[in-house]
């Protein structure tokens, strides 16, 4: 520590504090703005169509929004043939 002058250390610390504080003060208002926008949009969707809001918000990671497959998750894919649709 004796190899640095006290003014150099204070200057570095002041610059670091200024950098961190400007960074935090930059993203905090943006976070609040985006949170209010999200909650407002969610409220509007819930007001007009709660089912659509439930489909748009997945319940857990990997869940496609709680929409069950009509034939179950493990249903085999049937090949298309005469008189059959390519859909399950």
ROKETOR-378805 format. One record per residue: x, y, z of N, C-alpha, C in turn. Coordinates in steps of 0.2 Angstrom, whole numbers, plus 5000, padded with zeros to 4 digits. Each point is the difference from the previous one (the first is absolute). Layout:
BEGIN
R/X/Y/Z/X/Y/Z/X/Y/Z
...
end
This chain:
BEGIN
R/5004/4994/5000/4996/5006/5000/5004/5006/5000
R/5006/5000/5003/5004/5006/5000/5003/5002/4993
R/4999/4996/4995/5003/5001/4994/4995/5005/4996
R/4994/5001/5002/4995/5004/4997/4999/5006/5005
R/4999/5006/4996/4999/5006/5004/4992/5000/5002
R/4999/5003/5006/4993/5000/5002/4995/5003/4995
R/5002/5005/4997/4996/5004/4995/4998/4995/4994
R/5005/4996/4998/4999/4995/4995/4994/4995/5002
R/5001/4997/5006/4995/4995/5003/4993/5004/5000
R/5000/5006/5003/4993/5003/5001/4997/5002/4993
R/5004/5001/4995/4998/5002/4993/4997/4993/4997
R/5004/4995/5001/4997/4993/4997/4994/4998/5003
R/4999/5001/5007/4994/4998/5004/4995/5004/4998
R/5001/5007/4999/4995/5005/4998/4997/4998/4993
R/5004/4998/4995/4998/4998/4994/4996/4994/5000
R/5002/4995/5004/4997/4994/5000/4993/5001/5003
R/4999/5003/5005/4994/5002/5003/4995/5003/4996
R/5003/5005/4996/4996/5004/4995/4998/4995/4995
R/5004/4996/4997/4998/4995/4995/4994/4995/5002
R/5001/4998/5006/4995/4995/5003/4993/5004/5001
R/5001/5005/5003/4993/5004/5002/4997/5002/4993
R/5004/5002/4995/4996/5002/4994/4997/4994/4996
R/5003/4994/5001/4998/4994/4997/4993/4998/5004
R/5000/5000/5006/4994/4999/5004/4995/5005/4999
R/5001/5006/5000/4995/5005/4999/4998/5000/4993
R/5003/4997/4995/4998/4999/4993/4995/4995/4999
R/5001/4994/5003/4996/4994/4999/4994/5000/5005
R/5000/5004/5005/4994/4999/5005/4994/5004/4997
R/5000/5006/4997/4994/5002/4997/4997/4996/4995
R/5005/4998/4996/4998/4995/4994/4996/4994/5002
R/5003/4997/5006/4997/4994/5003/4993/5002/5002
R/4999/5005/5004/4993/5002/5002/4995/5002/4994
R/5003/5003/4995/4996/5002/4994/4997/4993/4997
R/5005/4996/4999/4998/4993/4996/4995/4996/5005
R/5001/5000/5006/4996/4996/5005/4993/5003/5000
R/4999/5007/5000/4994/5003/4999/4996/4998/4994
R/5004/5001/4994/4997/4998/4993/4998/4993/5000
R/5004/4995/5003/4998/4993/5000/4994/4999/5004
R/5000/5003/5006/4994/4999/5004/4993/5003/4997
R/5001/5006/4997/4995/5003/4996/4997/4996/4995
R/5005/4997/4996/4998/4996/4994/4996/4993/5002
R/5003/4997/5006/4997/4994/5003/4993/5002/5002
R/4999/5006/5004/4994/5001/5002/4995/5001/4994
R/5002/5003/4995/4995/5001/4994/4998/4993/4997
R/5005/4996/4999/4999/4993/4998/4995/4996/5004
R/5002/5001/5007/4995/4996/5005/4993/5003/4999
R/4999/5007/4999/4994/5003/5000/4996/4997/4994
R/5003/5000/4994/4997/4998/4994/4999/4993/4999
R/5005/4996/5002/5000/4993/4998/5005/4996/5005
R/4997/4998/5006/5004/4996/5005/5003/4994/4997
R/4997/4996/4996/5002/4994/4997/5007/5002/4996
R/4999/5005/4996/5006/5002/4996/5006/5002/5004
R/4999/5003/5006/5005/5002/5004/5003/4993/5003
R/4996/4996/5002/5003/4993/5003/5004/4996/4995
R/4998/5001/4993/5004/4996/4995/5006/5004/4999
R/5000/5006/5001/5006/5004/4998/5006/5000/5005
R/4998/4998/5006/5005/5000/5006/5001/4992/5002
R/5005/4998/4998/5002/4993/5001/5000/4999/5008
R/4998/4994/5002/5000/4999/5008/5007/4998/5002
R/5004/4996/4996/5006/4998/5002/5005/5000/4994
R/5006/4999/5001/5005/5000/4995/4999/4994/4996
R/5000/5000/4993/4999/4995/4996/4992/4998/4998
R/4996/5004/5004/4993/4999/4999/4997/5004/4994
R/4997/4998/4995/4998/5004/4995/4993/5004/5001
R/5000/5003/5006/4995/5004/5002/4994/4996/5003
R/5000/4994/5002/4995/4996/5003/4995/4998/4995
R/5002/5000/4993/4995/4997/4995/5001/4993/4999
R/4996/4995/5002/5001/4993/4999/4999/4998/4993
R/5004/4995/4998/4999/4998/4993/4994/4996/5000
R/4996/5000/4995/4993/4997/4999/5001/4992/5001
R/5005/4997/4998/5001/4993/5001/5004/4998/5005
R/5002/5004/5004/5005/4998/5006/5007/5001/4998
R/5005/5001/5004/5007/5002/4999/5004/4994/4996
R/4997/4994/5001/5004/4994/4998/4996/4997/4994
R/4996/5003/4997/4996/4997/4995/5004/4999/4994
R/5000/4994/4996/5004/4999/4994/4997/5004/4995
R/5005/5002/4995/4998/5003/4994/4998/4995/4995
R/4994/5001/4997/4997/4996/4996/5002/5002/4993
R/5002/4996/4995/5002/5002/4993/4994/5001/4996
R/5001/5005/4996/4994/5002/4996/4999/4995/4994
R/4994/4999/4999/4998/4995/4995/4994/5001/4997
R/4997/4996/4996/4994/5002/4996/4994/5001/5006
R/4997/5006/4999/4995/5001/5004/5002/5003/5007
R/5007/5001/5001/5002/5002/5007/5004/5006/4999
R/4999/5004/5005/5003/5007/5000/5008/4999/5003
R/5004/5004/4998/5007/5000/5002/5000/5002/5007
R/4995/5003/5003/5000/5002/5007/4998/4994/5004
R/5001/5001/5007/4999/4994/5004/4992/5000/5001
end
